Amino acid sequence: MIAQRIRINGLVQGVGFRPNVWRLAQMCGIAGTVCNDSSGVLIEAWGNEAALVAFQQQLRTAIPPLARIDAMQIMVFHGDCPHADFRIVASARGEIHTAVVADAAICPACLADIFDANNRRYRYPFTNCTHCGPRLSIVRSIPYDRANTSMAGFPQCPECLREYTDPADRRFHAQPNACPTCGPQAWLEAMTGHRIAPGMGERDCLDTCNRLLREGFIVALMGLGGVHLVCDATNATAVANLRQRKRRYQKPLALMARDLSVIRQYCDVSEEAAVLLQSKYAPIVLLEAKVRLAGVSDVPLLGFMLPYTPLHALLLEAWSTPLVMTSANLSEESQCISLEETRQRMQGIADYLLLHNRPIVNRVDDSVARIVGGKPRLLRRARGYAPEPMHLPPGFADEPALLAMGSELKNTFALVRDGQVIVSQHLGDLEDARTGREYLHTLQLYRDLFQHQPQAIVVDKHPGYRSSQVGQQWARQHTLPVLEVQHHHAHVAACMADNHWPLAGGKVLGIVLDGLGYGDDGTLWGGEFLLTDYLGYQRVGYFKPVAMPGGTQAILQPWRNTWAHLYALGWREIADKFAGLALLQFLQQQPLVTLETMLARGLNSPLSSSCGRLFDAVAAALDCSRVNISYEGQAAIELEALAAAASDGIQPYPFAISKNTANCWEIDPAPLWYALLNDLQMGVERTTVAARFHQGLIEVITELVQRLCVEYPVIQAVALSGGVFQNALMFAGISQQLTAAGMRVLTHQYLPTNDGGIALGQAVIGAASLNGQARTCPFLTSAI
């Protein structure tokens, strides 16, 4: 007999790993024990050599659906087995090094249980097993045991306890395990607080809820990581009422459908999209619409998801059409998670509340993805994905513990520890006070969950970001060094790390196209070409800066950007030459004297190289949300939809490329504007104009990259990042042209290309800086 101690690290707790080990040990004839501890799973195994080899092979390959093995260490030791069989023993305590698993969509076996009239969990909305169900949303601390979750208040009945303690049962140590006898309960109540009993012929509160939805009412449904507002997506009046009450007047609404066959009635569903919709992640997937749903979306994209909890599955069972399933909040606020908050904040918004008494400990929004280039691209990483850790790229070893605070918009934060980066779920825009409080709560939660004691704090260089201010304050309180990272450097580094680019992998040309970030020269950047590695960057190209008259107002009112571009060309000449255009007549009605004075005096009109603002300017010229926007990126999204509807063979608009006095390349959109205004004057279709703009931008960016690769032979790859690359036309056009030119193109794989990936970039830049290789790194500041 040989004795081996096998240490397994990774996503191995709360996923049925120990009972799986127990079954494999039985199959291979192994005696010993398995337990959870602070580092993962520890196995002590006794057997002959052949049995142990077979056991190790099975451990690596026959893993549970939600598990992930990052490392397996095997050590021979001496000692007799204390018993002749294989046993699962109690968890061991200690310093935490294991991971928390993400919430997972309901598995096929549990789905079958809730629709089987002979099963004791028939129509039970909180059914789960080790292969599915809540994790992050209910956990308070680790090890991930029932006592450390919001299920602690629900003692198991004898039948559930038997399942929970039987290694052969798929519910063995499923911490949220419950049934109608002992588990959480759901109920329907009116906004007055009184509960509503099922009507005649209705089986339970879900049947009653469905009747109310069919009658056009709006229901706030308490789900897994938050509360949804639900209504019949085919009822235009109900959708309009929801928009009015929620104050979400134009932003597309998410939908949920019973199954793929329902989604296919409304959208084209590719094979890749079908796989993603039915995966354990179950995100909202943006799909090309075949049928318009009145009031749901103004662009030809619909965001669909499938039911990912038993509660949703039971509700959707009777629907052959979709339901709106949007977050329960006022527009731009964080969604509700508690009973009290839901009852209070949904007054005047929802008509009824479908609630339950399993507390949501941590808010976890729905993830959002889109299939672009045949691959899933995350737009929001939350439920199903977070907080799954990512390995640091090769060359990062023994890095100190770091806390990266993330960006202001689409905020996530990141912890560095044990050679990994743990990126939080999407938290939202920190400009909202509730989201700011949620940010602080979740920061503390992650520190507690992972016993994380940072040795340095990493922040964005923008002094006005709440995330930066919180990081600076935290550093002062704990006497920690602060690393300030430029926003667009973080974008490129995030894309590099997302592709596991080695620390010593050489220079990458980063193309970052977004709304804006704080630049080194005091202007606002957003159309950048950066020669980059993890330790620093050189700005080698950018879009010619244009003023943003009114600052933030230029983001909210796209026409201001159009006027600023035309003003830079010579407003008087443009106004005379194209006086007959509706665009010019609209602009002439605006307070242009005030704006000209602001620009002349440099008042609240910062210069910006932002590609996002260029999109806004062109969009407004084509009357896409010209006057104002009601959600971020609205004008650009409408512009993309116009371009996508154009015919093939479109000729690109011209741009100019030149070097400025600082020996840096500039892309000047001036030629674009003359051509665009001429087209409008000639009555060219808006779709053609939009497509010519997209194609022109793709062509000029490709040309500049080719020039830079000749000028800087050290470039090993080109990395694409920034919110503009959420535009499928831009992403596909640029990546395909660069690839065809023989360049290696890095794109985001596991993190969003928008600001949701900034924390990862900050984390790896911080890790590289403290690696000992960057003592002169320009963004490293002294301890405060």
Helices and strands as residue ranges (DSSP letters): E 2-11, H 17-28, E 31-37, E 40-47, H 49-61, E 68-77, E 86-88, H 108-114, G 136-138, G 146-148, H 158-165, E 186-190, H 205-214, E 219-222, E 227-232, H 236-246, E 254-256, H 260-266, H 271-277, E 284-288, E 301-305, H 310-316, E 323-327, H 339-345, E 352-356, E 368-372, E 375-380, E 390-391, E 402-404, E 414-417, E 420-423, H 433-449, E 456-460, H 466-478, E 482-485, H 487-498, E 507-518, E 524-533, E 536-543, E 546-547, H 552-556, H 559-577, H 582-588, H 592-601, E 607-608, H 611-621, H 634-644, E 656-659, E 665-668, H 670-681, H 686-711, E 715-721, G 723-726, H 728-740, E 745-746, G 755-757, H 758-768, I 769-773
